[in-house]
Amino acid sequence: MDHFHLKGGVLHCEDVPLPAIAEAVGTPVYVYSAATMRRHARVFREALAGLDDPLVAYAVKANPNAAVLAVLRDEGLGADVVSGGEYRRARAAGIAPEKIVFSGVGKTAEEMRLVLDGGLCQFNLESVEEAEMLSAVASNMGRTAPVAFRVNPDVEAGSHAKISTGAAHNKFGIPIGEAVAAYARARSLPGLDPQGVAVHIGSQLTSLAPLESAFRKVGELIADLRKAGHDIVKADLGGGLGIPYDPEAPLPPSPELYGRMVADVTADWNVRLIFEPGRLIVGNAGVLLTEVIRVKPGATDPFVIVDAAMNDLMRPSLYDAWHAIDAVTPKGTHMTANVVGPVCETGDTFATAREMDGARAGDLLVFRTAGAYAATMASTYNSRPLTPEVMVDGGRWAVVRERQDVESLIRADRIPDWLA
Ligand SMILES: *Cc1c(COP(=O)(O)O)cnc(C)c1O
């Protein structure tokens, strides 16, 4: 469900026609719908309504824009952060420290100090080595860090290999079979309060089965840990629920079904549950608006060359991801085309042999479902400045990140004296 619809033959974001944004800001530009984000936050919370005071900690890495964080803060969401930078963004957006979870496999001592100083809900630790470092850092500061271990349940998430995280060969978490020993070690260390268990098996999951299997293993672990004398009061079930990208593909499980499964599996856990949805909240709340530069004949199908490229939206080149491509003012014509950007790589391909609206030079197109893992992954490859972001809220809209200018790219470099 999103708020991008044709009205009078023109694609709108909520009440704002997309051509008006293209004209004012230029293209390419990301456009976000605040109403869609709010809706998804509410749908997810409603799906968890039967649980006792769950914490929904939005995975900031999906879209860290300050305006996005402000919308979600007002919906009562917390934050799941994976770096000191994300922690600072979440705090700058006014998210309360007790709603922030710190995840990530490579936390540094400096990041640990920053977050201990500012406060948090819990650290999700990913190794005994990390626990030892945090113990030293926390003791030095005279603090006690609330911690969980992220366990690796060894399940295949069934998602793209680059975004699957819960198999034994992945870098994430501690093997679940070694967890009891890891908690014993953590309890023996000063400055740590082992009080939770965490799991996150991957992203864009389109089946509940691997999630359920991982959660059942976590339930068994909680029982084992309690037998060993640990006071486990929180369980973080991560994120990962998939969203529809291709309208022809089967729909991923709904938040409602997910919520029912969680309620069933966790019924006797007696913990506070934490969730870390990212894509589910913001994925369908964004589009990348682009203009066709020209259409060039191809060996089989023509190339529609647009002014957005792989540096702006990496998902197709990185994950072979599929994004729906629609005309902003469809004329009722259709074509089969390859949609590509201007970057000098064959990887700069958004779609191959795609059945799509007829497109000509100067037309506006959107890549849909570009609210998550999109603007935040952009680079300046080919000296293309970072794309601006716009947020729409009803009939209002605002630039929430300015277009970078090439001057600032050039100025950031330094020429050493001996070359000047
Ligand atoms: C990326 C990530 C998430 C969010 O995943 P989504 O698929 O966007 O819901 C949650 N938790 C952790 C630890 C992550 O790394």
The ligand as an SDF file (V2000), in Angstrom:
LIG
                    3D

 15 15  0  0  0  0  0  0  0  0999 V2000
   19.3980   -4.4020    8.1050 C   0  0  0  0  0  0  0  0  0  0  0  0
   18.9900   -4.8360    9.4630 C   0  0  0  0  0  0  0  0  0  0  0  0
   17.6450   -4.7610    9.8510 C   0  0  0  0  0  0  0  0  0  0  0  0
   16.5420   -4.3180    8.9310 C   0  0  0  0  0  0  0  0  0  0  0  0
   16.2550   -5.2340    7.9280 O   0  0  0  0  0  0  0  0  0  0  0  0
   14.9720   -4.9980    7.0060 P   0  0  0  0  0  0  0  0  0  0  0  0
   15.0290   -6.1040    6.0310 O   0  0  0  0  0  0  0  0  0  0  0  0
   15.1360   -3.6710    6.3560 O   0  0  0  0  0  0  0  0  0  0  0  0
   13.7810   -5.0620    7.8720 O   0  0  0  0  0  0  0  0  0  0  0  0
   17.3260   -5.1190   11.1450 C   0  0  0  0  0  0  0  0  0  0  0  0
   18.2830   -5.5500   12.0210 N   0  0  0  0  0  0  0  0  0  0  0  0
   19.5820   -5.6270   11.6770 C   0  0  0  0  0  0  0  0  0  0  0  0
   20.5580   -6.0870   12.6840 C   0  0  0  0  0  0  0  0  0  0  0  0
   19.9790   -5.2840   10.3890 C   0  0  0  0  0  0  0  0  0  0  0  0
   21.2710   -5.3820   10.0550 O   0  0  0  0  0  0  0  0  0  0  0  0
  1  2  1  0
  2  3  1  0
  2 14  2  0
  3  4  1  0
  3 10  2  0
  4  5  1  0
  5  6  1  0
  6  7  2  0
  6  8  1  0
  6  9  1  0
 10 11  1  0
 11 12  2  0
 12 13  1  0
 12 14  1  0
 14 15  1  0
M  END
$$$$
